[in-house]
Amino acid sequence: MTVVYVICFAVLLAAGVLSLSRVERGPSMFDRILGVDVTTAVIIGTVALIAAVTKRGDLVPVLIVLALVGFIGSVSIARFAAAESAEEGRILTKDELEDILSQRDAEHEGGPGADEDEDSGSVIVSVESDDDEEHRRRDR
């Protein structure tokens, strides 16, 4: 029976790593929500497997609470994410950001700044990672 438990733990570990990578990589908000849901399911599965291995029945209320928290959290996040448009919920790549900013520069020459949208008042923020700085240093 130990082999079955080890295989189950390995599958849960793989599922957890894949779901966390989906949360981190995205690209849309709905991908991240799905990753959080799968992560919650992996945690529930892990607790259930621990309860089976140790033959502890007192972990059943923990499983119920985890399931309820996961469900309520998923519904809450999905409700707020559904209010965003697909473009607002997506994180732009550096190239997409540069394209948008160059288009706004071309459209609004002499007008308000390229970082501010006249209609919505939204501001585009560019975040540079450490990798970008290293590439610049190498290029010099």
C-alpha positions as CSV (number, residue, x, y, z in Angstrom):
1,M,0.0,0.0,0.0
2,T,3.0,2.3,0.5
3,V,3.7,2.4,-3.2
4,V,0.2,3.7,-3.9
5,Y,0.6,6.5,-1.4
6,V,4.0,7.5,-2.9
7,I,2.5,7.5,-6.4
8,C,-0.5,9.6,-5.1
9,F,1.9,12.1,-3.5
10,A,3.9,12.3,-6.6
11,V,0.9,13.0,-8.8
12,L,-0.4,15.6,-6.3
13,L,3.1,17.3,-6.3
14,A,3.1,17.4,-10.1
15,A,-0.4,18.9,-10.2
16,G,0.6,21.5,-7.5
17,V,3.7,22.6,-9.5
18,L,1.7,22.8,-12.7
19,S,-1.1,24.7,-11.1
20,L,1.2,27.2,-9.4
21,S,3.0,27.7,-12.7
22,R,-0.4,28.5,-14.3
23,V,-1.1,31.0,-11.5
24,E,2.3,32.7,-12.1
25,R,2.3,32.6,-15.9
26,G,-1.3,33.5,-16.7
27,P,-1.7,35.2,-19.2
28,S,-5.3,36.1,-18.3
29,M,-7.1,36.5,-15.0
30,F,-9.2,33.5,-15.7
31,D,-6.1,31.3,-16.1
32,R,-5.0,32.5,-12.7
33,I,-8.4,31.8,-11.2
34,L,-8.3,28.3,-12.6
35,G,-4.8,27.8,-11.2
36,V,-5.9,28.8,-7.8
37,D,-8.9,26.4,-8.0
38,V,-6.6,23.5,-8.9
39,T,-4.2,24.5,-6.2
40,T,-7.0,24.3,-3.7
41,A,-8.1,20.9,-5.0
42,V,-4.4,19.7,-4.7
43,I,-4.3,20.9,-1.0
44,I,-7.6,19.1,-0.3
45,G,-6.3,16.0,-2.0
46,T,-3.1,16.2,0.0
47,V,-4.9,16.5,3.3
48,A,-7.2,13.6,2.3
49,L,-4.2,11.5,1.5
50,I,-2.5,12.3,4.8
51,A,-5.7,11.4,6.6
52,A,-5.7,8.0,4.7
53,V,-2.1,7.3,5.4
54,T,-2.3,8.1,9.1
55,K,-5.8,6.7,9.5
56,R,-7.0,9.9,11.2
57,G,-10.7,10.7,11.0
58,D,-10.3,14.0,12.7
59,L,-9.1,15.6,9.5
60,V,-12.5,15.3,7.8
61,P,-13.7,18.7,9.2
62,V,-10.6,20.3,7.9
63,L,-11.4,18.9,4.4
64,I,-14.9,20.3,4.6
65,V,-13.6,23.8,5.6
66,L,-11.0,23.7,2.9
67,A,-13.7,22.8,0.3
68,L,-16.0,25.6,1.5
69,V,-13.3,28.2,1.5
70,G,-12.1,27.1,-1.9
71,F,-15.6,27.3,-3.3
72,I,-16.5,30.7,-1.8
73,G,-13.1,32.1,-2.8
74,S,-13.5,30.9,-6.4
75,V,-17.0,32.3,-6.7
76,S,-15.9,35.7,-5.2
77,I,-12.8,36.0,-7.5
78,A,-14.8,35.0,-10.6
79,R,-17.5,37.5,-9.8
80,F,-15.0,40.4,-9.7
81,A,-13.0,39.1,-12.6
82,A,-16.1,38.8,-14.8
83,A,-16.6,42.6,-14.5
84,E,-13.3,43.2,-16.3
85,S,-13.0,43.1,-20.0
86,A,-10.6,40.6,-21.5
87,E,-8.1,43.3,-22.3
88,E,-8.1,44.8,-18.8
89,G,-7.6,41.4,-17.1
90,R,-4.6,40.5,-19.3
91,I,-1.0,41.4,-18.4
92,L,0.8,42.8,-21.4
93,T,4.2,41.7,-22.6
94,K,7.0,44.2,-23.0
95,D,6.6,44.3,-26.7
96,E,2.8,44.8,-26.5
97,L,3.3,47.6,-24.1
98,E,5.8,49.3,-26.4
99,D,3.4,49.0,-29.3
100,I,0.5,50.5,-27.3
101,L,2.7,53.4,-26.1
102,S,4.1,54.1,-29.6
103,Q,0.5,54.1,-31.0
104,R,-0.6,56.5,-28.3
105,D,2.4,58.7,-29.0
106,A,1.6,58.8,-32.7
107,E,-2.1,59.6,-32.0
108,H,-1.6,62.2,-29.3
109,E,1.3,64.3,-30.5
110,G,1.1,67.6,-28.8
111,G,-1.8,66.4,-26.6
112,P,-1.8,64.9,-23.2
113,G,1.0,62.5,-22.2
114,A,1.2,59.1,-23.8
115,D,0.8,57.3,-20.5
116,E,-2.6,58.8,-19.8
117,D,-5.8,57.8,-21.6
118,E,-8.2,60.8,-22.0
119,D,-11.4,58.9,-21.7
120,S,-10.8,56.5,-18.8
121,G,-8.0,58.3,-17.0
122,S,-6.2,54.9,-16.8
123,V,-2.4,54.9,-16.6
124,I,-0.2,52.2,-18.1
125,V,2.6,51.2,-15.8
126,S,5.8,49.5,-17.1
127,V,7.6,47.3,-14.6
128,E,11.1,46.2,-15.5
129,S,12.4,43.0,-14.2
130,D,16.0,42.2,-13.2
131,D,16.4,40.3,-16.4
132,D,15.7,43.4,-18.5
133,E,18.4,45.3,-16.6
134,E,20.9,42.5,-17.2
135,H,20.2,42.5,-20.9
136,R,20.8,46.3,-21.1
137,R,24.1,46.0,-19.3
138,R,25.2,43.3,-21.7
139,D,24.2,45.3,-24.7
140,R,26.3,48.3,-23.7
